[in-house]
């Protein structure tokens, strides 16, 4: 109940902040290149777990590789995810990703293979700039295509298209960075099987540690990310051993230069309630590397 109130408060605070900023239309676009603003926008701090925040300059192309590990008792998951990000306009970007190495173990069963291909569009609908602070809000939508093998156990894909919708609010200052985001995943039927809907609620806080103007910056980030998963349906029957609630607490370090981005986080799972009889997860480790091509 406390966490629901906390995220509700974050959402209301963001809406109030956006309203006040619109009333104050001061044009202060000249930025001071210190702290989190020591580098161009594409190289500034971002989330490791959070959705979105992929708005970059028009015609800019970036590549990312994320290596993730999820460990639990009798349950493990490994993911290698390369992605390409392109700025269609200054307020619109597209992100393409294909998990090329998905390895899963759930009890005595294990599998590996390619996952589902995903295409995501993100639109910047609100943005204000001042010399020492910028705030923005985006809406995003993505679609996944069934390129992974659904017949494996555990499956490497969903076997049918899926959709995701999200909303993000970000406040970035020279010293501090915070965000809040909310999203919903919707699966579709495949041979009378259907994954349950997923809902995510996230918040993050960061502070610049050190920087060198136009050279590099280092920032720590702490994220709280929750997921609620509804139960799946198999052969038209609800699977009571699926779905549940998971809450992550993720500290990470962000380091970037004019072209390079590195981020590493180790995430203890502070709360997990899985429906029915399912193995639990204990810790999540993720490493992100990005490169600006032009």
C-alpha positions, 0 to 999 in steps of 0.5 A: 500500500505504501509503494502504491501511494509513493508512485501515485504521489510521484505521478501527481508531482510530475503533473503539477511540475509540468503545469507550472513549467508551462506557465513559466515560458522563460527561454533559457536554452543556453546550457551550462556544461557542468555536471550531468550537462557536461556532454551532449543530450544523447550521452547524459545519464539514463536508466538501466531498468527504466523504460524509454528515455531514448530521445536523441537528435535527428539523424543520430544513430546509436548502438547498444548491447545489454548483457543481463543475468537473472539468478534464483534458486533452481531458476536462471535467465541470461540475455544478450540484447543488441539494439539500434536507436535512430533519431527520426526527428528531434522529438521522435526516435525508433529503437530496434532490438533482437535478443540474440542469446536467450538462455533460460533454466526453470527447474529441470528444464532449460533452453536457449535461442533467439528471442522476439524482435521488437520495434519501439517508437518514442515521442517527446510531447513535453520539453523545457530547458533552462541553463541548469535543468531540463525536464521532459515527458515522452510516450512510447509504444512498441510491438514485438514479433514472434521470432523466438521459438515458442515450443521450447521449454522454457519458451524463447518467445511468445509465439504471437505479436505483443504490444507495450505502451508507456509514459515517462517523465524526467527531470535532469539538473547539473547535480541531480537526475530523477524520473518516473515511468509507467507501462503496460504490456499486452500479449495476443493469443497463440493457439488458444494460449495467451500471456497475462498482461504486465504492468510496470511502475518505476522511479529513479534518482541519480547524482553526478559524482564527477565530470570533465566538460566535453570529455566525460561524466560519472553519475550514480543512479538508484532505481525502484522498479515494480512489475505486476504480471497477470496469470497466463492462459494455456489451452484456454485454461488459466495457469495458476502457476504463473504471474505475480509481483516483483519489486527490484531495487537497482543501484548502478553507475553511469559513465559516458564520453562523447561517443561511449556509454557504460552502465553497470548495475546489481539488483537485489529483488527486495520483494517477490510474490509469485502465484501458485508453485513457482521458483523465485528470483534473487538477484539481477545483474545487467551491463549496458554498453552504447556507442554513438556512430555519428 
